Amino acid sequence: MDDRRLKYLLVLPAVTVVLATAVWPLGYSALLSLRSWKLSRSAEPGPFIGLENYLWALQEEPDFLNAVWVTTVFTFWTVLLTTVIALAIAVLLAPGGRLRLTVRTLLILPFAMSPALIGVSWRFMFNPDFGLFQAFFATIIPPLAEVQWLSHPQLALVVVIMADVWGWTPFITLVFIGGLAAVPGETIEAAHLDGAGGWTTFRHVVLPQMTNVIGVAVILKAIFSLKTFDTVYMLTNGGPGTSTQTLAHYVYVNGFKYYDMGYASSVAWLMVLPMAVLTWLYTRFVFARPGRA
């Protein structure tokens, strides 16, 4: 067989899987977003209504705007806290040593847990009757033991953010440890010979060489934060009220609780737009030349 044909034949199974599991569902959901379809009324898609679903979400539906706001706040804080904490831990663990190697191995354990399991675990830990955090607060800070964390709109969102940061920090830490290992030791030694202290060396020598790694980690975390569903569903189910309802949870509620498949598809496509921009930025960072973004 001709080598030119063989290479296409070899990738055909992978292309077929991608078309069946990604391209086709995306295309079908795009068509559904332009139609009116209440699954509770009909098993078949309804009439074509153009952009009405999108206009309703953007102009008439306060719950959608609330979900956008919650998702924005959630994404901002989870990305910021995860990046800062992970970078700090990575710097502390970067030098060699047996203990540090063991800690690096243990770091992957929280990330190995599924988001749904993290949500369930944190819900039990903040249980007002027998939760781990309630017992801790009762011992250390008694006034906080009386706080109903998951019943308070703002505090419930704080708990969701904390759970997500806890689950993602280990993975981002390992990414940063890899980035720090790629920083040439000669540049650090030269900075020390010039009299630069630890913070100055990190800020002016190490951090500039970590730009691409940090950029990739931030964008990747932002993409996953935008589509967070499992942790929210298992921890608060979007409540109290809609105070912790992210866009992904909003799509779920409209699609599988109210059975409005057309409207849910349109909101899902509105989620795709920022993630497409982030994906473009991600490829820019991944394929950028060293020192350039």
C-alpha positions in Angstrom: 0.0 0.0 0.0 1.2 3.5 -0.8 2.7 5.2 2.3 0.7 8.3 1.6 -2.5 6.4 1.9 -1.3 4.3 4.9 -0.8 7.4 7.1 -4.4 8.4 6.5 -5.6 4.9 7.2 -3.8 4.7 10.5 -5.4 7.9 11.8 -8.8 7.0 10.5 -10.0 5.2 13.7 -9.0 8.2 15.9 -10.7 10.7 13.5 -13.8 8.5 13.5 -14.0 8.5 17.3 -13.5 12.3 17.4 -16.2 12.9 14.8 -18.6 10.5 16.7 -18.0 11.8 20.2 -17.2 15.5 19.7 -17.9 17.0 16.3 -21.3 15.4 15.7 -22.7 16.2 19.2 -21.4 19.8 18.9 -23.1 20.2 15.5 -26.3 18.6 16.6 -26.5 20.8 19.8 -25.9 23.9 17.6 -28.9 22.9 15.5 -31.0 22.3 18.6 -30.1 25.7 20.0 -31.9 27.3 17.0 -35.1 25.3 17.6 -37.8 25.3 20.3 -37.9 21.8 21.9 -39.6 21.0 25.2 -38.8 17.3 25.7 -41.8 17.1 28.2 -44.1 18.0 25.3 -42.6 16.2 22.3 -40.0 13.6 21.6 -39.0 15.4 18.4 -37.3 18.8 18.0 -39.8 21.7 17.6 -39.9 24.4 15.0 -37.0 26.6 13.9 -36.9 29.8 15.9 -33.5 31.3 15.0 -31.7 33.2 17.7 -34.7 33.5 20.1 -33.1 31.1 22.7 -29.9 33.2 22.7 -31.8 36.5 22.9 -33.9 35.2 25.8 -30.8 34.1 27.7 -29.0 37.4 27.2 -31.9 39.8 27.6 -34.7 38.3 29.5 -33.5 35.6 31.9 -32.1 36.8 35.2 -31.0 33.3 36.2 -28.7 33.1 33.2 -27.0 36.4 34.2 -26.7 35.1 37.8 -25.0 32.0 36.5 -22.6 34.1 34.4 -21.7 36.1 37.5 -21.3 33.1 39.7 -19.1 31.4 37.1 -17.0 34.5 36.6 -16.4 34.9 40.4 -15.8 31.2 40.8 -13.3 31.1 37.8 -11.4 34.2 38.9 -10.8 33.1 42.5 -10.1 29.4 41.7 -7.6 30.3 39.1 -5.9 33.0 41.2 -5.8 31.0 44.4 -4.8 27.8 42.7 -2.0 29.5 40.8 -0.5 31.4 43.7 -0.7 28.4 46.2 0.6 25.9 43.7 3.5 28.2 42.7 4.4 28.7 46.4 4.4 25.0 47.1 6.3 24.3 43.9 9.1 26.7 45.0 9.3 25.1 48.4 9.5 21.6 46.9 11.7 22.3 44.0 15.0 21.4 45.7 15.9 17.7 45.9 15.6 15.4 48.9 13.8 12.3 49.9 11.1 14.0 51.9 10.3 16.4 49.0 10.1 13.4 46.6 7.6 11.7 48.9 5.5 14.9 49.2 5.5 15.3 45.4 4.1 11.7 45.2 1.4 12.4 47.7 0.4 15.7 46.0 -1.3 13.8 43.2 -3.7 12.0 45.5 -6.3 14.9 45.8 -6.2 15.4 42.1 -6.8 11.7 41.6 -10.2 12.0 43.4 -13.1 12.7 41.1 -14.8 16.1 41.4 -18.0 14.4 42.5 -16.3 12.7 45.4 -14.6 15.9 46.4 -18.0 17.6 46.5 -19.5 14.8 48.7 -16.5 14.9 51.0 -16.6 18.6 51.5 -20.3 18.6 52.0 -19.8 16.1 54.9 -16.9 18.1 56.3 -19.0 21.2 56.5 -22.0 19.4 58.0 -23.2 21.5 61.0 -23.7 18.5 63.2 -20.7 16.2 62.7 -18.5 17.9 60.1 -14.7 17.9 60.4 -14.5 21.7 59.9 -17.2 22.4 62.4 -15.3 20.3 65.0 -12.1 22.2 64.1 -13.8 25.6 64.5 -15.4 24.6 67.8 -11.9 23.9 69.2 -9.9 26.7 67.6 -12.4 29.4 66.7 -15.7 28.7 68.6 -17.8 31.5 66.9 -17.2 30.0 63.5 -18.6 26.7 64.7 -22.1 28.3 64.8 -21.9 29.4 61.1 -24.0 27.5 58.7 -21.6 27.6 55.8 -23.6 25.8 53.2 -26.8 27.7 54.1 -25.3 31.1 53.6 -25.3 32.3 49.9 -21.8 34.0 50.0 -20.2 31.5 52.3 -21.5 28.5 50.3 -19.7 29.9 47.2 -16.5 30.3 49.3 -16.7 26.6 50.3 -17.2 25.6 46.6 -14.2 27.7 45.7 -12.1 26.1 48.5 -13.1 22.6 47.4 -12.1 23.3 43.8 -8.8 24.9 44.8 -8.0 21.9 47.1 -8.6 19.5 44.3 -6.7 21.3 41.6 -3.7 22.7 43.5 -1.7 19.4 43.5 -1.8 19.0 39.8 -0.9 22.6 39.0 1.9 22.3 41.6 3.4 19.4 39.7 3.2 21.4 36.5 5.1 24.2 38.2 7.7 21.9 39.6 8.3 20.6 36.1 8.6 24.2 34.9 11.1 25.1 37.7 13.2 22.1 36.8 13.6 23.4 33.3 15.0 26.8 34.5 18.8 26.7 33.8 20.7 26.5 37.1 23.4 28.7 35.6 21.2 31.8 35.5 20.2 31.3 39.2 23.9 30.9 40.2 24.8 34.0 38.2 22.2 36.0 40.0 23.4 34.8 43.4 27.0 35.7 42.4 25.8 39.2 41.5 24.4 39.5 45.1 20.7 38.9 44.3 18.6 37.6 47.2 16.2 34.7 47.0 13.1 36.9 46.2 15.0 39.1 43.7 16.3 36.0 41.9 12.8 34.4 41.8 11.2 37.6 40.6 13.7 38.7 38.0 15.3 35.4 36.9 13.0 32.5 37.6 9.6 34.0 37.1 10.3 35.4 33.6 11.4 32.0 32.4 8.2 30.5 33.8 5.9 32.7 31.8 4.8 30.1 29.3 4.3 27.4 31.9 2.3 29.7 34.2 0.3 30.9 31.2 -0.6 27.3 30.1 -1.5 26.4 33.7 -3.7 29.5 34.2 -5.6 29.0 30.9 -6.0 25.3 31.4 -7.4 25.9 34.9 -9.7 28.6 33.6 -11.2 26.3 31.0 -11.9 23.6 33.7 -13.3 26.2 36.0 -15.7 27.6 33.4 -17.2 24.1 32.9 -17.3 23.0 36.6 -20.4 20.9 37.3 -19.6 17.8 39.4 -18.3 19.6 42.6 -21.2 22.2 42.5 -23.8 19.5 42.0 -22.6 17.2 44.8 -21.6 20.0 47.3 -24.5 22.5 47.0 -26.6 21.6 44.0 -26.4 25.3 43.0 -27.9 26.5 46.3 -28.9 28.0 48.5 -31.2 29.4 45.9 -29.0 30.0 42.9 -26.1 31.5 44.8 -23.6 28.8 43.6 -25.2 27.9 40.3 -22.5 27.9 37.6 -23.3 27.9 33.9 -22.8 24.2 33.6 -25.2 23.5 36.4 -27.7 26.0 34.8 -27.5 24.0 31.6 -28.1 20.8 33.5 -31.2 22.3 35.3 -32.8 23.6 32.1 -32.0 20.5 30.1 -32.7 17.7 32.5 -35.0 19.2 35.0 -37.2 21.5 32.9 -36.5 19.5 29.7 -36.0 22.6 27.6 -33.4 21.1 25.3 -33.3 24.0 22.8 -32.7 26.6 25.4 -30.1 24.4 27.3 -28.3 23.9 24.0 -28.1 27.6 23.4 -26.7 28.3 26.8 -24.2 25.5 26.3 -23.0 27.2 23.1 -22.7 30.5 24.9 -20.3 28.7 27.3 -18.3 27.4 24.3 -17.4 31.0 23.1 -15.1 32.0 26.1 -13.7 28.5 26.2 -12.9 28.7 22.4 -11.0 31.9 23.1 -9.1 30.3 26.0 -8.3 27.3 23.8 -6.8 29.6 21.2 -4.7 31.3 23.9 -3.7 27.9 25.2 -2.3 26.8 21.8 -0.5 30.1 21.5 1.3 29.4 24.8 1.9 25.8 24.1 3.5 26.4 20.7 5.2 29.6 21.6 8.9 29.9 21.3 10.8 29.9 24.6 10.4 33.4 26.2 7.6 34.3 23.9 3.8 34.0 24.4 
